[in-house]
Amino acid sequence: MISKFFSKLKSILFKSAVTPETPLKKEKKAAKSAKTKTKTETKTKTKTKAVNSKINIETLTTLPGVGAKSAKALYEAGFKTTKAVIAADEKDLLAVSGVGINLVKKLKKLK
């Protein structure tokens, strides 16, 4: 019976001591929500980059002789726009896997 009394007394005493810590809990929750927003923003940025890369690859396929595979290879090699592909040197284009001499000749006719 005395132990129950002491345990109740402890809980009452420690509840009053816990009360000043509640603002800290609110700060922790705010920090967690800020981290969650950051993760959400990161996911959004990643999705945006994926969408932009798909759009750029599709744009590269508008060049004559450039298909889906060669457009992806050109994009991964650093040629993000059609202007970049057209302005590139022949040696740089030939260094890309999937791009042959015939494709380079077609692209150089566009200049």
C-alpha positions as CSV (number, residue, x, y, z in Angstrom):
1,M,0.0,0.0,0.0
2,I,2.8,2.3,0.8
3,S,4.5,1.5,-2.5
4,K,1.3,2.4,-4.4
5,F,1.3,5.7,-2.5
6,F,4.9,6.4,-3.5
7,S,4.4,5.4,-7.1
8,K,1.4,7.8,-7.3
9,L,3.4,10.5,-5.6
10,K,6.3,10.0,-8.0
11,S,4.0,10.2,-11.0
12,I,2.5,13.4,-9.7
13,L,5.8,15.0,-8.9
14,F,7.4,13.9,-12.2
15,K,4.4,15.1,-14.2
16,S,5.0,18.6,-13.0
17,A,8.7,18.2,-13.9
18,V,7.7,17.0,-17.4
19,T,5.6,20.0,-18.1
20,P,8.5,22.3,-18.9
21,E,9.8,19.7,-21.4
22,T,6.7,19.8,-23.5
23,P,8.0,22.8,-25.5
24,L,11.0,20.7,-26.4
25,K,8.7,18.0,-27.7
26,K,7.0,20.6,-29.8
27,E,10.4,21.6,-31.2
28,K,11.3,18.0,-31.9
29,K,8.0,17.6,-33.8
30,A,8.7,20.8,-35.8
31,A,12.1,19.5,-36.6
32,K,10.7,16.2,-37.8
33,S,8.1,17.9,-39.9
34,A,10.9,20.1,-41.4
35,K,12.8,16.9,-42.2
36,T,9.7,15.4,-43.8
37,K,9.2,18.4,-46.0
38,T,12.8,18.1,-47.1
39,K,12.4,14.5,-48.0
40,T,9.2,15.4,-49.9
41,E,11.0,18.2,-51.7
42,T,13.8,15.8,-52.6
43,K,11.4,13.3,-54.1
44,T,9.7,16.0,-56.1
45,K,13.1,17.2,-57.4
46,T,14.0,13.7,-58.4
47,K,10.7,13.2,-60.2
48,T,11.2,16.6,-62.0
49,K,14.7,15.6,-63.1
50,A,13.4,12.3,-64.4
51,V,10.6,14.0,-66.3
52,N,13.0,16.6,-67.7
53,S,15.5,13.9,-68.9
54,K,12.7,12.0,-70.6
55,I,11.6,15.2,-72.4
56,N,15.1,16.0,-73.4
57,I,15.6,12.5,-74.8
58,E,12.4,12.8,-76.7
59,T,13.5,16.1,-78.1
60,L,16.8,14.5,-79.3
61,T,14.8,12.0,-81.3
62,T,13.6,14.8,-83.5
63,L,17.0,14.9,-85.1
64,P,17.3,12.9,-88.3
65,G,18.7,9.5,-87.8
66,V,18.5,9.7,-84.0
67,G,16.4,7.0,-82.4
68,A,15.5,6.3,-78.8
69,K,18.7,4.4,-78.0
70,S,21.1,6.9,-79.6
71,A,19.2,9.8,-78.1
72,K,19.6,8.2,-74.6
73,A,23.3,7.6,-75.3
74,L,23.8,11.2,-76.4
75,Y,21.9,12.5,-73.4
76,E,24.0,10.5,-71.0
77,A,27.2,11.6,-72.8
78,G,26.3,15.2,-71.9
79,F,24.5,16.4,-75.1
80,K,21.3,17.7,-73.5
81,T,19.8,19.7,-76.3
82,T,19.6,19.4,-80.1
83,K,21.7,22.5,-80.5
84,A,24.5,20.9,-78.4
85,V,24.4,17.8,-80.6
86,I,24.5,19.9,-83.8
87,A,27.3,22.1,-82.5
88,A,29.5,19.2,-81.2
89,D,32.7,18.1,-83.0
90,E,32.6,14.9,-85.0
91,K,35.2,13.3,-82.7
92,D,33.0,14.0,-79.6
93,L,30.0,12.5,-81.3
94,L,31.8,9.4,-82.4
95,A,33.0,8.8,-78.9
96,V,29.4,8.2,-77.8
97,S,28.5,4.5,-78.0
98,G,25.6,3.9,-80.5
99,V,26.6,6.8,-82.7
100,G,28.2,5.9,-86.0
101,I,29.8,7.8,-88.8
102,N,26.6,7.9,-90.9
103,L,24.7,9.5,-88.1
104,V,27.4,12.1,-87.6
105,K,27.3,12.9,-91.4
106,K,23.5,13.4,-91.1
107,L,23.9,15.7,-88.1
108,K,26.7,17.8,-89.8
109,K,24.4,18.4,-92.8
110,L,22.1,20.3,-90.4
111,K,24.8,23.0,-89.7
